[in-house]
Every structure is written in structure tokens, then in C-alpha cells.
Amino acid sequence: MASIRKRGGKYHVQIRKTGYPALTNTFKSLTTAKRWASATEVDLERHLYVHPSNITLEELLSRYEREVSLRHKGHGIERYRIRTLKRHLGDQEIATLTASAIAKFRDKRLKTISPASLKRDLVILSSVLNTAIKEWGINLQQNPVSLVSLPKVGRGRDRRLEAGEEEKLLSAFDELKRIIIIAMETGMRRGEILNIKKSHIDFNRQTLLIPLTKTDTPRTIPLSSRAIEALREQLRASQNVIPIEETTLFSYTARGLSGAFLRLCRKHGLENLRFHDLRHEATSRFFEKGLNPVEVATITGHKDTRMLMRYTHLRAEDLVKRLG
């Protein structure tokens, strides 16, 4: 039923089946073209194929959330962005979804969110449409997101702690204080800290295993005496509870930790400070201690040492001491 022809460097697929209009699509890759043809033919045989004109973007987003997003590590955040896309574009029919409609969504959202945040919304939308085209047999000629200019994302944040701010942060009570210490001493991400378990800590070697990371590459990091003490205190504080199976050391959820940190900053008048800025602070301190980029990347988990440059903001007054 399917015929594939190469035209102008691309692969043109056409499928003909009695009872259905001719279906066509174009792909850059022969493998992708064959995959789409095979999936579409199966859907036609099982009478599951639905023409795009009968599908709304909300239906595609819901299917993507059920079948694809749940497999992603950051599915919680994706779920929030999918809800946003549904609210603004959900009633659009796929067959009539144009680059113009997406551009209007872009311009409207840029009035309330940052370019970086909007870009993440559009990346998910693009992924949904690509999945529909390549794997679900949805007959779209083109992904309209690819025709929309993405906003230019500014430089990464470079917020460092000023004099007296660390002391204010460490006025936090108990668990939150210990989390802040670990963040500043290790440069760990929020999720990595909240996933720490007792079995991950080697007190003899003074190291911590991080099995689940953003880059899907486990790493073991060294711990300062200050970080070790914070972990020991947290273990002592949680000894009253004996779980059936090993649980994480800290009780905060990701959102709960961010909220508690925000309230702490507001209490002490610390402006424009986010929990993730502590990772930036720790990374900069590693460089100020004389560690080289490879050593810092081993601790922080950056795949590309060039990425460290956006985290590295050495204070001129600290460099003066080293220059002599």
C-alpha cells in the first residue's frame, strides 16, 4: 500500500487504501519515513486511523502525557507545561494549526514569562507534534513549530551570595538549613539532594553516590567536613522513624523545598535569589578554591566543561589575593 520516493533529498511517502483518502507525508530520513508508513498502515488495518481534521491539540497533548511524558524524568514539570498548552491552544484542530497561531501564543506568553520558559513550552509542543507525525500516523505535512522563530534566550543567571546573605540563609531551622549547607558545599541539584538515601553515603571515604542525575550518568562526589556534618545531623534527626524500606533522607518535595526557600528569602529581604542559585554559588566557590574545570565537572556533573563558564564568576577581589 505504501510507496516511498526520494525527491529533492527528502522521502515522499504515499499510502492508498480503499475507503480512505490518499495519505501523504514527507521526511528527511528514510528510516523515519518507513516507520511512519508502517505505523499508519497498521492503524488503517485496525480502523484506528483518524484524519487530522478530527483531532484537537488537546487530544494529542493528553495522549502524549499518558504515553510519552510519564516515561520522562521531569514528567511533573512537563505535566504543568502541557496544561498550559491545553489552556491556550487546546481547542485548535491539528489540521488547521498554523505557525501564525503558535506565533500569537508565543507573543502572548512573552508578556508574562521569560524567553527561556517559553522556549521550553514550545519544545514540548514540537515534541508532541513530531511524535504524532512519526509514531502515531497523524498525517501532518509539517510541524508548524519549526516555522516559528524562537525567542532569544538571555545569558544564564549569575546571582552570587553577597556579604551577610549566607548567614541569613543559615538562620533556617533544622532540615532546611542542612539542605542549604549541602547545596552550597556540593553544588548538587535540588532533585539530587532530595533523593539522597543513607546507603548513598560512604562516611569512611567521605563520598556520596548520586545514582539519579539530570544527565542520566551516576556520579560519586567528595564531601566536605561541613557537608558530612549536615548529613550526620539529618540522619540523627530521622532516627526516630524506622521505615519498612529505605526512604530518602529529606522529607521535602521539590515544590515544598522551593516554597520554603522562597519564604526564607522573603523573611530576610534576600531579593532575586532562587534555590538553584546555590548550585551556581557552589560551582564558583570550587573555582575560587583552585579546582580546574575537569575537577569541578566531576563534582557538579556537567557533561561539557564549556557549560561551566556560565556558572563561573570569580570575584575580582578574590583574584587579587592570588595575584599577590
Secondary structure as GFF3:
##gff-version 3
##sequence-region A 1 324
A	DSSP	beta_strand	2	7	.	.	.	ID=ss1
A	DSSP	beta_strand	10	15	.	.	.	ID=ss2
A	DSSP	beta_strand	23	27	.	.	.	ID=ss3
A	DSSP	alpha_helix	30	45	.	.	.	ID=ss4
A	DSSP	three_ten_helix	52	54	.	.	.	ID=ss5
A	DSSP	alpha_helix	57	67	.	.	.	ID=ss6
A	DSSP	three_ten_helix	69	71	.	.	.	ID=ss7
A	DSSP	alpha_helix	75	89	.	.	.	ID=ss8
A	DSSP	three_ten_helix	94	96	.	.	.	ID=ss9
A	DSSP	alpha_helix	99	109	.	.	.	ID=ss10
A	DSSP	alpha_helix	115	135	.	.	.	ID=ss11
A	DSSP	three_ten_helix	144	147	.	.	.	ID=ss12
A	DSSP	alpha_helix	165	169	.	.	.	ID=ss13
A	DSSP	alpha_helix	174	186	.	.	.	ID=ss14
A	DSSP	alpha_helix	190	194	.	.	.	ID=ss15
A	DSSP	three_ten_helix	198	200	.	.	.	ID=ss16
A	DSSP	beta_strand	201	202	.	.	.	ID=ss17
A	DSSP	beta_strand	207	210	.	.	.	ID=ss18
A	DSSP	beta_strand	219	222	.	.	.	ID=ss19
A	DSSP	alpha_helix	225	237	.	.	.	ID=ss20
A	DSSP	alpha_helix	254	267	.	.	.	ID=ss21
A	DSSP	alpha_helix	277	288	.	.	.	ID=ss22
A	DSSP	alpha_helix	293	300	.	.	.	ID=ss23
A	DSSP	three_ten_helix	305	310	.	.	.	ID=ss24
A	DSSP	alpha_helix	316	323	.	.	.	ID=ss25
###
